[in-house]
């Protein structure tokens, strides 16, 4: 899932930064590393969560669309990714937690990314981006 009713947004903007730093990181894998964190961020909005319940149900199962489910939803989505063979993490792809601020800075500085971030159904700030990148370590 890389699209929703708002088109491309957070996941794609942030992934372009990842694959810019790691040449052998495919776009699809980069999206998978970020998707659980992005979904958890968006799930905090109850209207968006209700929509995502329907869209993601085949992958994550039954959820009520409540903001307090966000972390469980992220874990369920990661479990689904693992079930289809996606086992990598930010760490296995060569990223470190010390480098998160650099990734956030690069995402913000990249021309056009502010336009993608603005399409998100919920606001995304630099601390949200840092949290999403950190989620991709899956610890």
C-alpha positions in Angstrom: 0.0 0.0 0.0 1.6 3.2 -1.1 -1.4 5.1 -2.2 -4.5 6.1 -0.3 -7.3 8.6 -0.9 -4.8 11.4 -0.7 -2.5 9.9 -3.4 1.3 9.7 -2.7 2.5 11.4 0.4 4.6 10.7 3.5 5.9 7.2 2.6 7.1 8.2 -0.8 8.6 11.5 0.3 10.6 9.8 3.0 11.6 6.8 1.0 13.2 8.8 -1.8 15.7 9.9 0.9 16.5 6.3 1.9 17.2 5.1 -1.6 19.3 8.2 -2.3 21.6 7.2 0.5 21.7 3.4 -0.1 22.0 2.5 -3.8 20.9 -1.1 -3.4 17.7 -0.2 -1.5 14.9 -0.7 -3.9 12.0 1.7 -3.7 9.5 -1.0 -2.8 11.6 -2.3 0.1 12.2 1.3 1.3 8.4 1.8 1.3 7.9 -1.3 3.3 10.4 -0.1 5.9 8.5 3.1 6.4 4.9 2.0 5.9 4.2 0.6 9.4 5.4 3.9 11.0 3.5 6.0 8.5 0.3 4.0 9.0 0.7 4.4 12.8 1.1 8.1 12.4 -2.0 8.4 10.2 -4.0 6.1 12.4 -3.9 8.7 15.2 -6.6 10.5 13.2 -9.8 8.6 13.7 -11.4 9.5 10.3 -8.2 8.3 8.5 -8.0 5.2 10.7 -11.6 4.2 9.8 -10.7 4.4 6.1 -7.5 2.5 6.7 -9.4 -0.2 8.6 -11.2 -1.1 5.4 -8.3 -0.7 3.0 -5.8 -2.6 5.1 -8.1 -5.3 6.5 -6.8 -8.1 4.2 -3.3 -7.5 5.5 -3.8 -6.6 9.2 -7.1 -8.1 10.1 -9.9 -6.5 12.1 -9.4 -3.2 13.9 -11.9 -0.7 15.1 -10.2 2.4 13.7 -9.3 3.9 17.1 -6.2 6.0 17.6 -5.0 3.9 20.5 -4.7 0.9 18.1 -1.9 2.7 16.1 1.1 0.6 17.4 -0.8 -2.7 17.2 -1.7 -1.8 13.6 2.0 -1.1 12.8 3.0 -4.4 14.3 0.3 -6.2 12.3 1.4 -4.6 9.1 5.0 -5.5 9.8 4.0 -9.1 10.4 2.2 -9.1 7.1 5.3 -7.7 5.4 7.4 -10.5 7.0 4.8 -13.1 5.8 5.5 -12.1 2.2 9.3 -12.2 2.7 10.2 -8.7 3.7 12.6 -9.2 6.6 15.0 -6.2 6.3 15.1 -3.3 8.7 16.7 0.1 8.6 19.7 -1.4 10.4 20.1 -4.3 7.9 20.1 -1.7 5.1 22.9 0.2 6.7 21.1 3.0 8.5 21.9 4.0 12.1 19.7 5.7 14.7 22.4 8.4 14.9 21.7 9.3 11.3 18.0 9.9 11.6 18.3 13.7 11.8 20.3 13.7 8.6 17.6 11.7 6.9 14.9 14.1 8.2 17.0 17.1 7.0 17.5 15.6 3.6 13.8 14.8 3.2 12.8 18.4 4.1 15.5 19.9 1.8 14.7 17.8 -1.3 12.8 19.8 -3.9 9.2 18.7 -4.3 9.0 16.7 -1.1 7.1 19.4 0.8 4.4 19.0 -1.9 4.1 15.2 -1.2 4.1 15.8 2.6 1.3 18.3 2.2 -0.9 15.7 0.6 -0.9 13.6 3.7 -4.3 13.2 5.4 -2.6 14.3 8.7 0.0 16.9 9.3 3.6 15.6 9.4 6.3 17.5 11.3 10.1 16.8 11.6 9.6 14.9 14.9 7.0 12.8 13.2 9.4 12.0 10.4 12.1 11.1 12.9 9.7 8.7 14.7 8.7 7.1 11.4 12.3 6.5 10.4 13.0 5.0 13.9 10.0 2.7 13.6 11.8 1.1 10.6 14.4 -0.4 12.9 11.6 -2.7 14.2 13.1 -3.2 17.7 
